[in-house]
Amino acid sequence: MASPDPTLTLSLPLWWCLIRELRRRGGGVSESGAFVLGHRQGETAQARRLVFYDDIDPGALRTGIVRLSGQAMNAVWETCAREGLEVLADVHTHPGGAGQSRSDKEHPMVATRGHIALIIPNLARSVFDLAGVGHYRYLGAKRWDVLPAPRLGFLNVQFRGTL
Ligand SMILES: [Zn+2]
């Protein structure tokens, strides 16, 4: 039986790409973000591909806080359908720590129970600060579980779905 809380796994190259691109796109001044797409299989959710917000919505980073248009969300669902992938998580940067803002809690990027949101602190300055990464699971009704920070695995970064 498939676990309801699979471990989200990103290969190290994909993790490095994610952090480097989030940092570059935010330019050290603005938040930036991406969707993590991939496959769920049993107890793992394997990330395959990243879709950066500013690639699907040129205005996404303009206010300093990430915002996506409905049209951009459609582009994500179309990419998933075309490539046979699922949205495994969303991820965005914060200038400071990785706690959820009120807006983060009240406006999930994907408002589905079980959706995973990740927050990278310090505008993604460090690829090594795994302990500082925020990991949250949506419970519905604007409530979230706080999950453990990711851990370094064998050639990957693992977000465990259980406390
Ligand atoms: Zn936020």
Residues whose N, C-alpha, C, O or C-beta is under 5 A from the ligand:
A	BS01	ZN	S101 D104
